[in-house]
């Protein structure tokens, strides 16, 4: 491989952009070739892929038992890919806050979270581009996922994580052979350190890399197929950086473009009150987030004070007719326990989606007769200590009442 050049130093002049094909673009409107290995635009903003036409049911590969059955929807043709069998998670009935929903338990993915969907596509593209060493930053699930798929792809991975990250997530990343560096401070400090180190190592952050979102968007295609090739009325998701929000919006928007569905589902997004920059900005009618004083939350995967794609996420929620709901810390453990009582072992980061249901009802965003899908993003096994603390507190309260 040629000597690594930081993507911020590569310009679109290095290769011509064929506007008849998909291309990358940044917030300033600059365009870049789709096959150029870069993670952000020359203006420092995140990259997106130009609009795609979407696919119909005839484009699905029924012989492929993974999310790669929808690979015709990707921006570039893929003759081979890096897969551990991600996708095709079940769609299960559940009762959440008195509302009947269908849940997608994303811990059926290989490393236990929805992140595998995006990582599989991102790592496949990196392998195709000849990347042999990469850098990632994560509060846990993203790092675990990148470590596993980097191992499968034969790509060396270095992962930066906040020093407060759950031990189980760090062990998983180490087990796959990734180099781990714990960074003092919060999630923002980790992101800042990753961008500094990106000057010497290719940065393939799941929050920045444009192809990660194109793996997440395949979840929308999967839900569409799960529901007999129809869209739900509502999609409830937790959000930190918002990749679930934006990826699903992209996927359902492509289905609208293909004529497969009539409209994008309402995107109903949950954030913890202790760290809710997207929800706060939405409530204030802003189109971007601003710095705020946020507190720690047991929903550690959502503790992202400066979401990279804030403008795009907020615009997606507005476009869908959806909304946000924040949840207090004391509302999260009951939601964890209520899901567990139905056999659903969801980590606190996932469970805020369930905790937000009463709030969405109060807002009038959930109506009788609606088809509502809730994404449970990761397994309780990823947050073993926090889960133990929750059940210990429950049992202690029961003893006190006895």
Secondary structure as UniProt FT lines:
FT   HELIX           7..9
FT   HELIX           12..14
FT   TURN            19..20
FT   STRAND          23..25
FT   TURN            27..28
FT   STRAND          31..33
FT   TURN            34..35
FT   TURN            42..43
FT   STRAND          48..49
FT   HELIX           57..59
FT   TURN            62..63
FT   HELIX           67..73
FT   STRAND          92..96
FT   TURN            97..98
FT   STRAND          99..105
FT   HELIX           106..108
FT   TURN            110..111
FT   HELIX           115..129
FT   STRAND          133..137
FT   HELIX           141..153
FT   STRAND          156..162
FT   TURN            163..164
FT   HELIX           167..175
FT   TURN            176..177
FT   STRAND          179..183
FT   HELIX           187..197
FT   TURN            198..200
FT   TURN            206..208
FT   HELIX           210..216
FT   HELIX           218..226
FT   TURN            227..228
FT   STRAND          234..238
FT   HELIX           243..257
FT   TURN            258..259
FT   STRAND          266..272
FT   TURN            273..274
FT   HELIX           277..283
FT   TURN            284..285
FT   HELIX           300..302
FT   TURN            308..309
FT   HELIX           310..320
FT   STRAND          323..327
FT   HELIX           329..340
FT   TURN            341..343
FT   HELIX           348..355
FT   HELIX           357..362
FT   TURN            363..364
FT   TURN            368..369
FT   STRAND          372..376
FT   STRAND          378..379
FT   HELIX           380..383
FT   HELIX           384..401
//
